[in-house]
Amino acid sequence: MAELWSLSAHSLVEGYSNGTFTPVDALKSVLARCDAINPTINAVIARDDAASIAMAEASAARWAEGKPLSPLDGVPISIKDNLLMAGLPATWGSRGLKDYMPETDEVPVARLRAGGAVLFAKTNVPELTVQGYTDNLVFGATGLPFAPDLTPGGSSGGAASAVAAGIGPLALCTDGGGSIRRPSAHAGLFGFKPGSGSVPRGAGFPAILGAFEVVGPIGRDARDVETMYHWLAGSEPDTADVPKARVLYARHFSNQPVDPDILRASDQAVKLLEALGHEVVTVESFDATAQTDSIWPVISTAGVAWMAEHDPRIGGAMGEAVSGMAEAGRKLSARDYSGALVGIEEMRLRYTAALDGFDVLMTPAIAAFSWPKSESHPETIDGKPVGPRGHAVFTAFANALGLPAITLPIAAAKGVLPCGVQLVGATGSESALLKIGREWTV
């Protein structure tokens, strides 16, 4: 039999149900896997083994009685370090919070705990989760399990690296500009960003990215991601057939560079969608989201500046990059912020018009493959110079517009790192996107 740490959540639950093994067995396998590989990848930054074993023992008792609390009862799930979980630190990647120990769970964490999930670890993040790679002055950089010197991206890099390494089949994460979807692509995983408001938030850190940031799952199995989303949202999985979608595939955004191997892999994904019965129309460049490049920096730097002044622990301990963001945010005016909000609505109108007649927009999920984990971003893509978010051009617009989006893993050429495609649906289309993920094979 395969090692328990390598199994999907669905396979673990099947084993619990038929008595092949218990949640305690599964957790001990995951913890041993963490002991073996985490020193190399630095994905997990905190554990409380006694507490998680107690959770697993309680779950095993429920399964023995045939009374699981949810489809996730007994499943080991890690928690991103910007989400509050009672009993484990929540540092948000900040030196000012390195000793902060929450006494209560944030709402989505509480939801998982109420369903009997085994919450066993916290995963690494960049400082204040506002950068596209995973490194901070508290815990250091995170690498990929199959390429430890390369970054899994950010800000859910610790989560993605852990799941890819077998340190739990699922991770609870956040996405404020692509922070679930891009690390999932770098690690060859499924990552789901729900639409704004579909997963309740509250009792956590201040929302410095406003409604841009949502909570969602990363997993190795699309069925697991679907199950976890519905539990978090308090909704029932839709068992109807997968609706056939009309998909607009954009190879570039505003002609910005994309690694040619990523484009070739994304082009192959078109054939996968068509084989599943979906209609795909390809355009070389898509321009309706161009305002994102001016909107996201205003929202993010203003939020960082506010956080620096709101919490002296954080403001007095910022690293150089985040301090620079705070300084940029301090120079903004209320007019600048209002202009960004107006820009979002202008972009919404253009995007809606551009997607007229289509159900889904498909793009590459990332514009560049993973780069050295000590560097914040690749300086060139396809031989062209790019800025700090050149690798991240495809994702932040979905946050600005509050739309659901999913990363589906795709196989690049032999010897090339993983990547993925992004599907972005209309408001309320979470179930439709997850169904496509359910039937996805690479």
C-alpha positions as CSV (number, residue, x, y, z in Angstrom):
1,M,0.0,0.0,0.0
2,A,1.2,3.6,-0.7
3,E,2.5,5.6,2.2
4,L,-0.4,7.3,3.9
5,W,1.2,10.8,3.5
6,S,1.0,10.4,-0.2
7,L,-2.8,9.7,-0.3
8,S,-5.5,12.2,-1.2
9,A,-8.0,13.3,1.4
10,H,-10.7,11.2,-0.3
11,S,-8.5,8.1,-0.1
12,L,-7.8,8.8,3.5
13,V,-11.5,9.1,4.4
14,E,-12.2,5.9,2.5
15,G,-9.6,4.1,4.6
16,Y,-11.0,5.6,7.8
17,S,-14.5,4.4,6.8
18,N,-13.5,0.8,6.0
19,G,-11.1,0.5,8.9
20,T,-8.0,0.0,6.8
21,F,-6.2,2.7,8.9
22,T,-7.1,5.5,11.3
23,P,-6.6,9.3,11.4
24,V,-3.9,8.7,13.9
25,D,-2.0,6.5,11.4
26,A,-2.4,9.1,8.7
27,L,-1.3,12.0,10.9
28,K,1.8,10.1,12.1
29,S,2.7,9.4,8.5
30,V,2.4,13.1,7.6
31,L,4.4,14.2,10.6
32,A,7.2,11.7,9.8
33,R,7.1,13.0,6.2
34,C,7.4,16.6,7.5
35,D,10.4,15.5,9.7
36,A,12.1,14.0,6.7
37,I,11.7,16.8,4.1
38,N,10.8,20.0,5.8
39,P,14.5,20.8,6.9
40,T,15.2,20.9,3.1
41,I,12.2,23.0,1.9
42,N,11.3,25.1,5.0
43,A,7.5,25.0,4.3
44,V,6.2,24.3,7.8
45,I,7.2,26.9,10.5
46,A,5.2,25.6,13.5
47,R,3.6,22.4,14.8
48,D,2.0,21.2,18.0
49,D,2.2,17.4,17.7
50,A,0.5,16.6,21.0
51,A,-2.5,18.8,20.1
52,S,-2.8,17.4,16.5
53,I,-2.5,13.8,17.8
54,A,-5.3,14.5,20.2
55,M,-7.5,15.8,17.3
56,A,-6.6,12.6,15.3
57,E,-7.5,10.4,18.3
58,A,-10.9,12.1,18.7
59,S,-11.5,11.7,14.9
60,A,-10.6,8.0,15.1
61,A,-13.2,7.5,17.8
62,R,-15.8,9.2,15.7
63,W,-15.0,7.0,12.7
64,A,-15.1,3.9,14.9
65,E,-18.7,4.9,15.9
66,G,-19.6,5.8,12.3
67,K,-20.2,9.4,13.2
68,P,-17.7,11.6,11.3
69,L,-18.4,15.3,11.6
70,S,-17.7,16.2,7.9
71,P,-16.1,14.8,4.7
72,L,-12.9,16.2,6.1
73,D,-13.0,14.5,9.5
74,G,-9.5,13.2,10.3
75,V,-7.8,14.8,7.3
76,P,-4.5,16.5,8.1
77,I,-4.7,20.1,6.9
78,S,-2.1,22.8,7.3
79,I,-2.9,26.5,7.9
80,K,-1.2,29.4,6.2
81,D,0.6,31.6,8.7
82,N,-1.5,34.7,8.0
83,L,-4.6,32.9,9.3
84,L,-5.2,32.7,13.1
85,M,-5.3,29.3,14.7
86,A,-5.6,28.8,18.5
87,G,-2.5,27.1,19.9
88,L,-0.1,27.8,17.1
89,P,1.8,31.1,16.4
90,A,0.5,33.5,13.8
91,T,3.5,35.6,12.7
92,W,2.3,36.8,9.3
93,G,6.0,36.6,8.4
94,S,6.7,39.7,10.6
95,R,9.5,39.9,13.2
96,G,7.1,42.0,15.2
97,L,4.7,39.1,15.6
98,K,7.2,36.3,16.1
99,D,5.8,35.6,19.6
100,Y,2.1,36.1,18.9
101,M,0.0,33.2,19.9
102,P,-3.7,33.5,19.1
103,E,-6.2,32.3,21.6
104,T,-9.1,31.8,19.1
105,D,-9.5,30.5,15.5
106,E,-10.2,32.7,12.6
107,V,-13.6,31.8,11.1
108,P,-12.5,29.5,8.3
109,V,-10.1,27.7,10.7
110,A,-12.9,27.3,13.2
111,R,-15.0,25.9,10.4
112,L,-12.4,23.2,9.6
113,R,-12.0,22.4,13.3
114,A,-15.7,22.0,13.7
115,G,-15.6,19.5,10.8
116,G,-13.0,17.3,12.6
117,A,-10.1,18.2,10.4
118,V,-6.7,17.6,12.0
119,L,-5.1,21.0,12.0
120,F,-1.4,20.1,12.4
121,A,0.9,22.9,11.2
122,K,1.4,26.5,10.1
123,T,3.0,27.2,6.7
124,N,5.5,29.9,5.7
125,V,4.6,33.2,4.1
126,P,6.4,36.4,2.9
127,E,6.1,39.3,5.2
128,L,2.5,40.5,5.5
129,T,1.7,38.2,2.5
130,V,2.2,41.0,0.0
131,Q,5.0,39.5,-2.1
132,G,5.1,36.9,-4.9
133,Y,7.8,34.7,-3.4
134,T,8.1,33.2,0.1
135,D,10.8,34.5,2.3
136,N,10.9,36.5,5.5
137,L,13.2,37.6,8.3
138,V,11.7,35.3,10.9
139,F,11.9,31.9,9.2
140,G,13.8,32.4,5.9
141,A,13.0,31.2,2.4
142,T,10.9,28.3,1.2
143,G,11.9,26.0,-1.7
144,L,10.1,23.4,-3.8
145,P,10.4,19.7,-2.8
146,F,11.6,18.8,-6.3
147,A,13.8,21.9,-6.6
148,P,14.7,23.2,-3.1
149,D,16.7,26.1,-4.4
150,L,13.8,27.5,-6.3
151,T,10.8,29.4,-4.9
152,P,7.2,28.1,-5.0
153,G,6.1,31.7,-5.5
154,G,3.9,33.4,-2.9
155,S,2.3,34.3,-0.8
156,S,1.0,30.7,-0.2
157,G,4.4,29.3,-1.0
158,G,4.8,27.4,2.2
159,A,1.4,25.8,1.8
160,A,2.0,24.8,-1.8
161,S,5.4,23.4,-1.1
162,A,4.1,21.4,1.9
163,V,1.2,19.8,-0.1
164,A,3.5,19.0,-3.0
165,A,5.9,17.3,-0.6
166,G,3.2,15.2,1.0
167,I,3.0,17.2,4.2
168,G,-0.8,17.0,4.3
169,P,-3.1,16.5,1.3
170,L,-4.7,20.0,1.7
171,A,-3.8,23.4,2.9
172,L,-5.9,26.4,3.9
173,C,-4.6,29.5,2.2
174,T,-5.4,33.1,1.2
175,D,-5.3,34.8,-2.2
176,G,-5.1,38.6,-2.5
177,G,-3.6,38.8,-6.0
178,G,-2.9,35.3,-7.1
179,S,-1.4,33.9,-3.9
180,I,-3.2,30.5,-4.1
181,R,-3.2,30.1,-7.9
182,R,0.4,30.9,-8.8
183,P,2.1,28.8,-6.1
184,S,-0.2,25.9,-7.1
185,A,1.0,26.3,-10.7
186,H,4.7,26.4,-9.6
187,A,4.1,23.2,-7.5
188,G,1.9,21.3,-10.0
189,L,-1.2,21.5,-7.8
190,F,-4.9,22.5,-7.9
191,G,-5.6,25.8,-6.2
192,F,-9.0,27.5,-5.9
193,K,-9.7,31.1,-5.3
194,P,-13.5,31.5,-4.4
195,G,-15.4,34.6,-5.4
196,S,-15.5,37.5,-2.9
197,G,-17.7,36.7,0.0
198,S,-18.4,33.0,-0.7
199,V,-16.2,31.9,2.2
200,P,-16.9,33.8,5.4
201,R,-14.0,35.6,7.1
202,G,-13.6,37.3,10.4
203,A,-11.7,37.2,13.7
204,G,-8.3,37.4,11.9
205,F,-5.7,39.9,11.0
206,P,-6.9,43.2,9.4
207,A,-7.8,42.9,5.7
208,I,-5.2,45.2,4.3
209,L,-6.1,44.1,0.8
210,G,-9.8,44.6,1.5
211,A,-12.2,42.4,-0.6
212,F,-9.3,41.4,-2.8
213,E,-8.2,38.7,-0.3
214,V,-10.2,35.5,0.0
215,V,-9.7,32.1,1.7
216,G,-9.4,29.0,-0.3
217,P,-7.8,25.5,-0.6
218,I,-4.7,24.1,-2.3
219,G,-4.5,20.3,-2.9
220,R,-3.1,17.5,-5.0
221,D,-6.5,16.2,-5.9
222,A,-9.3,18.3,-7.4
223,R,-12.0,16.4,-5.6
224,D,-10.3,17.3,-2.3
225,V,-10.2,21.0,-3.2
226,E,-13.9,20.8,-4.2
227,T,-14.9,19.1,-0.9
228,M,-12.9,21.6,1.2
229,Y,-14.3,24.6,-0.6
230,H,-17.9,23.5,-0.1
231,W,-17.3,22.8,3.6
232,L,-15.7,26.2,4.1
233,A,-18.6,27.9,2.2
234,G,-21.3,26.0,3.9
235,S,-22.6,24.8,0.5
236,E,-23.5,21.4,-0.9
237,P,-21.4,20.0,-3.8
238,D,-23.3,20.0,-7.1
239,T,-23.6,16.5,-8.4
240,A,-25.1,17.5,-11.8
241,D,-23.1,16.9,-15.0
242,V,-20.3,19.2,-15.8
243,P,-21.8,22.0,-18.0
244,K,-20.0,22.5,-21.3
245,A,-18.4,25.9,-21.3
246,R,-17.5,28.4,-24.0
247,V,-13.9,29.4,-23.1
248,L,-11.9,32.4,-24.2
249,Y,-8.2,31.5,-24.1
250,A,-5.9,34.5,-23.8
251,R,-2.2,33.7,-24.4
252,H,-1.0,37.1,-23.2
253,F,-2.3,40.0,-21.2
254,S,-1.5,43.3,-23.0
255,N,1.3,41.6,-24.9
256,Q,3.4,41.2,-21.8
257,P,6.0,38.4,-22.0
258,V,5.4,34.8,-21.1
259,D,7.9,32.0,-21.0
260,P,7.6,30.1,-24.4
261,D,7.4,26.7,-22.6
262,I,4.5,27.9,-20.5
263,L,2.7,29.0,-23.6
264,R,3.3,25.7,-25.3
265,A,2.0,23.8,-22.3
266,S,-1.0,26.2,-22.1
267,D,-1.8,25.6,-25.7
268,Q,-1.8,21.9,-25.0
269,A,-4.4,22.5,-22.3
270,V,-6.7,23.8,-24.9
271,K,-6.8,20.4,-26.4
272,L,-7.6,18.9,-23.0
273,L,-10.6,21.2,-22.6
274,E,-11.8,20.5,-26.1
275,A,-11.5,16.8,-25.4
276,L,-13.8,17.3,-22.4
277,G,-16.4,18.9,-24.7
278,H,-15.7,22.5,-24.0
279,E,-15.4,25.1,-26.9
280,V,-12.3,27.2,-26.8
281,V,-11.6,30.4,-28.8
282,T,-8.0,31.6,-28.7
283,V,-6.8,35.2,-28.8
284,E,-3.2,36.3,-28.7
285,S,-3.6,39.2,-26.3
286,F,-6.3,40.3,-23.9
287,D,-6.4,44.0,-22.9
288,A,-9.5,44.4,-20.8
289,T,-7.7,43.9,-17.5
290,A,-4.8,46.3,-18.2
291,Q,-5.9,48.7,-15.3
292,T,-4.9,46.0,-12.8
293,D,-1.3,47.1,-13.1
294,S,-2.2,50.6,-11.7
295,I,-4.9,49.4,-9.3
296,W,-3.2,46.6,-7.3
297,P,-0.2,48.7,-6.2
298,V,-2.5,51.4,-4.8
299,I,-4.6,48.9,-2.8
300,S,-1.6,46.9,-1.5
301,T,0.8,49.8,-0.6
302,A,-2.0,51.8,1.1
303,G,-2.9,48.7,3.1
304,V,0.7,48.1,4.2
305,A,1.1,51.8,5.1
306,W,-2.1,51.6,7.2
307,M,-0.9,48.4,8.9
308,A,2.5,49.9,9.7
309,E,0.8,52.8,11.6
310,H,-2.0,50.6,13.1
311,D,0.2,48.1,14.8
312,P,3.6,49.4,16.1
313,R,4.8,45.8,16.5
314,I,4.6,45.4,12.7
315,G,5.6,48.9,11.7
316,G,8.7,48.9,13.7
317,A,10.0,45.6,12.4
318,M,9.4,45.7,8.7
319,G,12.0,44.4,6.2
320,E,13.4,46.5,3.5
321,A,10.9,45.5,0.7
322,V,7.8,45.9,2.8
323,S,9.1,49.2,4.4
324,G,9.4,50.4,0.8
325,M,5.7,49.5,0.2
326,A,4.7,51.3,3.3
327,E,6.6,54.4,2.3
328,A,4.9,54.3,-1.2
329,G,1.5,53.9,0.5
330,R,2.1,56.9,2.7
331,K,2.6,59.1,-0.3
332,L,-0.9,58.2,-1.7
333,S,-3.9,60.4,-1.1
334,A,-7.6,59.6,-0.6
335,R,-8.0,60.7,-4.2
336,D,-5.6,58.0,-5.3
337,Y,-7.4,55.3,-3.4
338,S,-10.8,56.5,-4.7
339,G,-9.4,56.5,-8.2
340,A,-8.4,52.9,-7.8
341,L,-11.9,51.9,-6.7
342,V,-13.3,53.8,-9.7
343,G,-10.8,52.0,-11.9
344,I,-12.0,48.6,-10.6
345,E,-15.6,49.4,-11.8
346,E,-14.3,50.7,-15.1
347,M,-12.4,47.5,-15.6
348,R,-15.4,45.5,-14.6
349,L,-17.4,47.0,-17.5
350,R,-14.6,46.4,-20.0
351,Y,-14.1,42.8,-18.8
352,T,-17.8,42.0,-18.9
353,A,-18.0,43.3,-22.5
354,A,-14.9,41.4,-23.5
355,L,-16.3,38.2,-22.1
356,D,-19.7,38.6,-23.8
357,G,-20.7,35.2,-25.2
358,F,-18.1,33.3,-23.1
359,D,-18.5,31.4,-19.8
360,V,-14.8,31.2,-18.8
361,L,-11.6,33.1,-19.4
362,M,-8.5,30.8,-19.6
363,T,-4.9,32.1,-19.2
364,P,-1.6,30.7,-18.2
365,A,-1.5,30.8,-14.4
366,I,2.1,32.1,-14.3
367,A,4.2,33.9,-16.8
368,A,7.5,32.5,-15.6
369,F,8.7,29.3,-14.1
370,S,10.1,29.2,-10.5
371,W,13.3,31.2,-10.0
372,P,15.9,31.2,-7.2
373,K,14.2,31.4,-3.8
374,S,16.5,34.2,-2.6
375,E,15.2,36.6,-5.3
376,S,11.9,38.4,-5.2
377,H,11.1,38.0,-8.9
378,P,12.7,37.0,-12.2
379,E,14.2,40.0,-13.9
380,T,13.6,38.8,-17.5
381,I,10.9,36.6,-19.1
382,D,11.4,35.4,-22.6
383,G,14.5,37.6,-22.8
384,K,12.6,40.8,-22.0
385,P,13.0,42.8,-18.8
386,V,10.1,42.7,-16.4
387,G,9.2,44.4,-13.1
388,P,8.4,42.8,-9.7
389,R,5.0,41.5,-10.9
390,G,5.9,40.5,-14.4
391,H,5.6,36.9,-13.5
392,A,2.2,37.6,-11.9
393,V,0.4,39.4,-14.7
394,F,-2.6,37.0,-15.1
395,T,-4.0,36.7,-11.6
396,A,-4.7,39.9,-9.7
397,F,-7.6,41.1,-11.9
398,A,-9.8,38.3,-10.6
399,N,-9.2,39.6,-7.1
400,A,-10.1,43.1,-8.1
401,L,-13.3,42.0,-9.7
402,G,-14.2,39.4,-7.0
403,L,-14.4,36.5,-9.5
404,P,-13.8,32.8,-8.7
405,A,-10.7,31.2,-10.4
406,I,-8.9,27.9,-10.3
407,T,-5.5,26.7,-11.3
408,L,-5.3,23.4,-13.1
409,P,-1.9,21.7,-13.3
410,I,-0.4,21.1,-16.7
411,A,2.6,19.1,-17.8
412,A,5.3,21.1,-19.4
413,A,8.0,19.6,-21.6
414,K,10.2,16.9,-20.2
415,G,12.7,18.3,-17.8
416,V,10.8,21.6,-17.4
417,L,9.3,22.7,-14.1
418,P,5.5,22.4,-13.5
419,C,3.1,25.1,-14.5
420,G,-0.7,25.5,-14.8
421,V,-3.6,27.2,-16.5
422,Q,-6.0,29.5,-14.8
423,L,-9.8,29.4,-15.4
424,V,-11.8,32.4,-14.3
425,G,-15.5,32.2,-14.1
426,A,-18.4,34.6,-13.7
427,T,-19.7,35.6,-10.3
428,G,-21.3,32.6,-8.6
429,S,-19.7,30.0,-10.9
430,E,-17.6,28.3,-8.2
431,S,-19.3,24.9,-8.7
432,A,-18.9,25.0,-12.5
433,L,-15.1,25.7,-12.2
434,L,-14.7,23.0,-9.6
435,K,-16.5,20.5,-11.8
436,I,-14.1,21.2,-14.6
437,G,-11.2,20.6,-12.2
438,R,-12.8,17.3,-11.1
439,E,-12.6,15.9,-14.6
440,W,-9.2,17.3,-15.4
441,T,-6.4,14.9,-16.1
442,V,-2.8,15.6,-17.2
